[in-house]
Amino acid sequence: MAANSRLTIATHALAWLALAHRRGQAVLTSEEVAASVNTNPVVIRRSLGDLHRAGLVEVRRGAGAGWSLARAPERITLFDVYEAVERDPLFALHHTEPSLECPVGRGVRPVLGQIYGDVAEVLRRELTRTSIAQVLRDTLEQAQT
C-alpha cells in the first residue's frame, strides 16, 4: 500500500504561507509554494483548492494573484488540515458483507470497527494538539541544527 502524502504537502504549504506572511509577503503563488515543496504547481493548486474549500486559505485573483492563510497559523490545527485534504477513512472494512456462516466473518466487522474507531479518535486528538504555527516553529528550529 502506497503512503499518502496529502497531509504532508498541505502542511508544508501552510507553513510556507505562514512564514511568507511573517516576512511581509502577503501572498505566494502556487509556483512559489511548489518550489519549496519540490513538486509540480498543479499538485499544489489541488491541495490549496482543498484547503480553500475548508476555509484555511484565501485566493487572490488578477494582479498580485496568489494564496494566503485565511486565519492565524495558531488557529489552524493539523486535524483541520487532515479533514481538508483526506478523502478516505484511515481504515476501511470489507466492501461486501463477509460470510455470516463463518464465525470470523460474523464477528470481525464489529471488532475491527471498534478498533478502527479508537485509532481514528487517537489520530484526531493528536493532530488537534499541533498547530501550523507550532509546525513552523519546530521546522525553523530543526533547519538551524
Secondary structure, DSSP 4 states (H G I P E B T S, - for coil): -PPP-HHHHHHHHHHHHHHHHHTT---B-HHHHHHHHTS-HHHHHHHHHHHHHTTSEEEE-STT-EEEESS-GGG-BHHHHHHHH--S-SS---SSPPPTTSHHHHHHHHHHHHHHHHHHHHHHHHHHT-BHHHHHHHHHHHHT-
